[in-house]
């Protein structure tokens, strides 16, 4: 089906519709290039900004971080550090080698000499780490000292949102902040399944193509790197060995391989979605594999990936930036919906794909960023493909079964409530086990 034929059957979203420009702006805010897991990189960014504000090399550092940050930084390798892990490594990388102007690519350019300097810094400079309890879900405060001087930087609610810069008692920048607020970002409540469909299928492709092309190119590159070399548990390679001739297997393998590389120190950039490289990878790569299998043209691929991205953002907006709810599920819902669209599915079948996926794997817990994220992505994409196959055959889970509701929007909202509110205590207990505060054996 050509793009023109697709458009004739759709409700075209006019450029004058306020949602049109809002959706473009949401894509611009979401599809940001980042290297490495975004929580360690946010710590590196805070460290680089604090060091710049201080104006000299620190002789002491204090890091305060919410539980979700600690959980997502503990076990992941920070890129361009010589395979160092953890909060200390992340903030040190930003202080020693970070370029604060590059935000989530803050440590993209690091020399071998600077890696040695990081290791020396970690030996010589005390770094105090404190758990910030009871504040924002996403909260980082980095304070760097030199003698009697200090500089403090706070990032809250999302990865580049600097809400405080303070030096020696003088406030250089201050923004009001409340838990899980996304002030400064385009209103995500403008997103819904119906209007996402209208936008993705009728938008002037030139208004979005550059953004989506960057996402596809970056995320394909890191997946290919993950398949080529030895990263983590090599989930992508394991999947391909099980049946690389099957598009279903390749869809899972490519997404998993991208995560293999990203979670295990690869320095290639990723276009993130919902603040997560793993979610950006999951939104794009399964869709790309199906588009290639179906011999779709490039415009149709771009529209499909855009549909996937916006559905993922829509679902994740109910849950919040960080939660005990694995965000790969949201991204897989988007990918499954986009695959259904590529295969000629109706609006109703796209909605059913999302509901079927959430009714299957909704609620997989997030126990931090690490090698096993690739396996969770594989499981999520597998569920999304099953949800797609069910929808195309007119099958699905019924309202009243678990969290499934009468409409896909209601199902998204119910699952989002569980992720945001119901799993708060789960998040706390996961962290307690991870840091040894709770002994379960």
C-alpha positions in Angstrom: 0.0 0.0 0.0 1.4 3.4 -1.0 1.6 6.4 1.3 -1.1 8.1 -0.8 -3.4 5.1 -0.5 -2.9 4.9 3.2 -3.8 8.6 3.6 -7.0 8.4 1.7 -8.6 6.2 4.3 -7.3 8.2 7.3 -8.6 11.3 9.2 -5.9 13.7 8.2 -4.5 15.9 10.9 -4.2 19.4 9.6 -1.1 21.5 10.4 -3.4 24.0 12.0 -4.5 21.4 14.6 -2.7 22.3 17.9 -1.8 18.6 18.3 0.1 18.6 15.1 2.9 21.0 16.3 2.7 19.5 19.8 3.4 16.0 18.5 6.3 17.3 16.5 7.7 19.0 19.6 7.2 15.9 21.7 9.3 13.9 19.2 12.0 16.6 19.3 12.0 16.4 23.1 12.0 12.6 23.2 14.4 11.6 20.4 17.6 12.9 22.0 21.0 11.2 21.2 22.6 9.7 24.3 25.4 7.4 25.0 25.3 4.7 27.7 22.5 4.2 30.2 20.8 7.5 30.7 20.8 7.5 34.6 24.6 7.2 34.9 24.9 9.8 32.1 22.6 12.2 34.0 25.0 11.8 37.0 28.0 12.5 34.7 26.2 15.6 33.3 25.5 16.9 36.9 29.1 16.3 37.8 30.4 18.2 34.7 28.1 21.1 35.3 29.0 21.3 39.0 32.8 21.1 38.2 32.3 24.0 35.7 30.5 26.1 38.3 33.2 25.4 40.9 35.9 26.4 38.4 38.6 24.0 39.7 39.2 20.4 40.4 37.2 19.1 43.4 38.9 17.6 46.4 35.7 16.2 47.8 32.4 15.1 46.2 28.9 14.4 47.6 26.2 12.6 45.6 22.6 12.5 46.8 20.3 10.3 44.6 16.8 8.9 44.8 16.3 5.2 45.0 15.4 4.9 41.3 18.7 6.5 40.3 20.7 4.3 42.6 18.9 1.2 41.3 19.6 2.1 37.6 23.3 3.0 38.1 24.5 0.2 40.4 25.1 -2.5 37.9 25.6 -0.9 34.5 28.9 -0.1 32.8 29.6 3.6 32.2 30.9 4.1 28.7 34.4 5.6 28.0 35.6 4.8 31.6 37.5 1.6 31.0 34.5 -0.6 32.1 33.9 1.1 35.4 30.5 0.7 37.1 28.4 2.6 39.6 27.6 6.1 40.9 31.2 6.9 41.8 32.4 6.1 38.3 29.6 8.0 36.6 30.0 11.3 38.5 33.8 11.0 38.3 33.6 10.6 34.5 31.6 13.9 34.3 34.0 15.7 36.6 37.2 14.6 35.0 36.3 14.4 31.3 32.8 15.8 30.8 31.7 18.5 28.4 28.5 19.9 30.0 27.4 21.6 26.8 26.8 18.1 25.3 24.2 17.1 27.9 23.5 13.3 27.5 26.6 13.0 25.3 28.6 14.6 28.1 31.4 11.9 28.0 31.3 11.1 24.3 34.9 12.4 23.8 37.2 10.8 26.3 40.9 10.1 25.9 42.8 7.1 27.3 44.7 9.6 29.5 41.4 10.9 31.0 40.4 7.3 31.7 43.5 6.9 33.8 42.8 10.3 35.5 39.3 9.0 36.4 40.8 5.9 38.1 43.3 8.1 40.0 40.5 10.6 41.0 38.5 7.7 42.4 41.5 6.6 44.5 42.3 10.0 45.8 39.1 12.0 46.1 36.4 10.9 48.6 33.0 10.5 47.1 30.1 10.4 49.6 26.9 8.8 48.4 23.6 9.3 50.1 20.1 7.9 49.4 17.6 10.7 48.9 14.4 9.3 50.4 10.9 10.8 50.2 11.6 13.3 47.4 11.2 13.1 43.7 11.3 9.7 42.0 14.1 11.1 39.7 16.4 13.2 41.8 20.2 13.9 41.7 22.2 16.4 43.7 25.9 16.6 43.1 28.0 18.9 45.3 31.7 19.4 44.6 34.1 21.0 47.0 37.6 22.6 46.8 38.8 23.7 50.2 36.1 26.1 51.5 34.5 26.6 48.1 31.6 24.4 46.8 29.2 24.2 43.9 25.9 22.3 43.9 23.8 21.0 41.0 20.4 19.4 41.1 18.7 17.5 38.3 15.1 16.4 38.9 12.2 14.6 37.1 14.1 14.0 33.8 17.6 13.6 32.7 18.6 17.1 31.5 16.3 19.1 33.8 18.7 21.2 35.9 16.6 22.9 38.6 19.5 24.3 40.8 23.0 25.6 40.4 24.5 27.1 43.5 28.0 28.3 44.3 29.2 29.3 47.7 25.7 30.3 48.9 24.8 32.2 45.7 22.0 30.7 43.6 23.0 30.9 40.0 19.9 29.0 38.7 16.7 27.9 40.4 13.5 26.3 39.1 10.5 25.2 41.1 10.2 21.4 41.2 7.5 19.0 42.3 7.6 15.2 42.3 7.2 13.7 38.8 6.4 17.1 37.2 7.5 17.6 33.6 7.2 21.3 33.6 9.0 22.7 30.5 8.0 19.8 28.3 5.1 19.6 25.9 1.9 18.3 27.6 1.8 14.6 27.1 -1.9 14.4 27.9 -2.5 15.7 24.3 -1.5 12.1 23.2 -4.2 9.5 22.7 -4.3 6.4 20.4 -6.8 8.0 18.0 -4.9 11.2 17.3 -1.5 9.4 17.3 -2.8 7.3 14.4 -4.1 10.4 12.6 -0.8 12.2 13.0 1.6 9.3 12.2 -0.3 8.3 9.0 -0.9 11.8 7.6 1.9 14.1 8.9 4.1 15.9 6.3 7.0 13.4 6.3 9.5 16.2 5.8 8.5 17.6 9.2 9.7 14.5 11.1 12.0 12.6 8.7 15.3 13.9 10.0 14.5 13.0 13.6 13.3 9.5 12.8 16.1 8.8 10.4 18.6 9.6 13.2 16.8 7.3 15.5 16.8 4.5 13.0 20.5 5.0 12.0 21.8 5.3 15.6 19.9 2.4 16.9 20.6 0.0 14.0 24.3 0.8 14.4 24.4 -0.2 18.1 22.4 -3.3 17.5 24.9 -4.4 14.8 27.7 -3.7 17.2 25.9 -5.8 19.8 25.7 -8.7 17.3 29.3 -8.3 16.2 31.1 -8.2 19.5 30.9 -9.7 23.0 28.6 -7.7 25.3 26.9 -8.9 28.5 25.0 -12.1 28.1 24.8 -11.7 24.3 21.1 -12.2 24.2 20.9 -11.0 20.6 23.3 -13.6 19.4 21.6 -16.3 21.4 18.3 -15.5 19.8 19.7 -15.5 16.2 21.3 -18.9 16.9 17.8 -20.1 17.7 16.3 -19.1 14.3 17.7 -16.1 12.5 15.6 -16.8 9.4 12.3 -16.0 11.2 11.3 -12.3 11.2 9.9 -12.8 14.7 13.3 -13.9 16.0 15.2 -11.2 14.2 12.8 -8.5 15.6 13.6 -9.7 19.1 17.3 -10.3 18.4 18.1 -6.8 17.0 16.4 -5.0 19.9 18.2 -7.3 22.4 21.5 -6.8 20.7 21.3 -3.1 21.0 20.6 -3.4 24.7 23.5 -5.9 25.1 25.9 -3.3 23.8 24.4 -0.3 25.5 24.2 -1.9 29.0 27.8 -3.2 28.8 29.9 -0.2 28.0 29.5 0.5 24.2 30.1 4.2 23.5 27.9 4.4 20.4 25.0 6.9 20.8 21.4 5.8 21.0 18.3 7.9 20.2 16.3 7.6 23.4 12.5 7.5 23.9 10.9 8.1 27.3 14.4 9.1 28.6 15.7 5.6 27.9 18.0 4.2 25.2 16.6 0.7 25.7 13.1 2.0 25.0 14.3 3.9 21.9 15.9 0.7 20.7 12.8 -1.3 21.4 10.5 1.2 19.6 12.5 1.2 16.4 14.4 -2.1 15.7 11.5 -4.7 15.7 9.6 -2.3 13.4 12.5 -2.0 11.1 12.9 -5.8 10.8 9.2 -6.2 9.9 9.4 -3.3 7.4 12.3 -4.9 5.7 10.5 -8.3 5.7 7.4 -6.7 4.2 9.5 -4.7 1.7 8.0 -1.4 2.8 9.4 1.8 1.4 11.4 4.2 3.7 8.5 6.6 4.3 6.3 3.8 5.6 9.1 2.7 7.9 9.5 6.2 9.2 5.7 6.6 9.8 5.7 3.2 11.6 8.6 4.0 13.9 6.9 7.4 14.7 3.7 5.6 15.6 5.7 3.3 17.8 7.5 6.1 19.6 4.4 8.2 20.3 2.4 5.2 21.6 5.3 4.3 23.9 5.4 7.9 25.2 1.7 7.9 25.7 1.7 4.7 27.8 4.8 5.7 29.7 3.4 9.2 30.6 0.9 7.4 32.9 3.7 5.6 34.7 6.4 8.4 35.1 10.1 8.6 34.3 11.2 5.9 36.7 9.2 3.1 38.3 9.3 -0.6 39.3 7.4 -1.1 36.0 9.8 -2.1 33.2 9.6 0.6 30.6 10.5 -1.9 27.8 6.9 -3.0 28.0 5.7 0.4 26.9 8.1 0.5 24.0 7.2 -3.0 23.0 3.5 -2.0 22.9 4.5 0.8 20.5 6.5 -1.6 18.3 3.7 -4.2 18.3 1.2 -1.6 17.3 3.4 -0.3 14.5 3.9 -3.9 13.2 0.2 -4.3 13.1 -0.1 -1.0 11.1 2.6 -2.2 8.7 0.6 -5.4 8.1 -2.5 -3.4 7.2 -4.2 -3.6 10.6 -7.1 -1.3 11.5 -7.3 1.2 14.4 -9.2 -1.4 16.4 -6.5 -4.0 15.7 -3.7 -1.6 16.7 -5.6 -0.9 20.0 -6.1 -4.6 20.5 -2.3 -5.2 20.0 -1.6 -2.8 22.8 -4.2 -4.3 25.2 -3.1 -7.8 24.4 0.5 -6.9 25.2 -0.3 -5.2 28.4 -2.6 -8.1 29.4 0.3 -10.4 29.0 3.6 -8.9 30.3 2.4 -5.6 31.9 4.1 -5.4 35.3 7.5 -7.0 34.6 9.6 -5.5 37.4 12.6 -3.2 36.8 15.5 -4.1 39.1 17.9 -1.7 37.6 19.9 -1.2 34.4 22.1 -4.2 33.6 22.8 -7.0 31.1 19.4 -8.7 31.8 17.6 -5.7 30.3 18.2 -7.3 26.9 16.4 -10.4 27.9 13.4 -8.4 29.3 13.3 -6.5 26.0 13.2 -9.9 24.1 10.3 -11.1 26.3 8.4 -7.8 25.8 8.8 -7.8 22.0 7.8 -11.5 21.9 4.6 -10.6 23.8 4.0 -7.7 21.5 4.3 -9.9 18.4 1.9 -12.4 20.0 -0.4 -9.5 20.8 -0.2 -8.5 17.1 -0.9 -12.0 15.8 -3.9 -12.3 18.1 -5.3 -8.9 17.0 -4.9 -9.8 13.3 -6.9 -12.9 14.0 -9.6 -11.0 15.8 -8.6 -12.4 19.2 -7.9 -10.7 22.4 -8.4 -10.5 26.2 -11.8 -9.4 27.4 -12.7 -6.4 29.6 -12.8 -7.4 33.2 -10.1 -9.9 32.9 -7.4 -8.6 35.3 -6.6 -5.0 34.3 -8.1 -5.1 30.8 -10.8 -2.5 30.5 -13.5 -1.7 27.9 -11.2 0.5 25.7 -7.5 0.5 25.0 -7.2 4.0 26.6 -8.8 2.7 29.8 -6.5 -0.3 29.8 -3.4 2.0 29.4 -4.7 4.2 32.3 -5.3 1.2 34.6 -1.8 -0.3 33.9 -0.3 3.1 34.3 -1.9 3.5 37.7 -0.4 0.3 38.8 3.1 1.3 37.5 3.0 4.8 39.1 1.1 4.2 42.4 0.7 0.5 43.0 4.4 -0.4 42.4 5.9 2.4 44.6 6.5 0.1 47.5 7.8 -2.6 45.1 10.4 -0.1 43.9 11.5 0.5 47.5 11.8 -3.2 48.3 13.7 -3.9 45.1 16.2 -1.3 46.1 16.5 -2.5 49.7 17.4 -6.0 48.4 19.9 -4.6 45.8 21.8 -2.6 48.3 21.7 -5.2 51.1 19.4 -3.3 53.4 16.9 -6.2 53.3 18.1 -9.8 53.7 15.8 -12.3 52.1 18.0 -15.4 52.5 
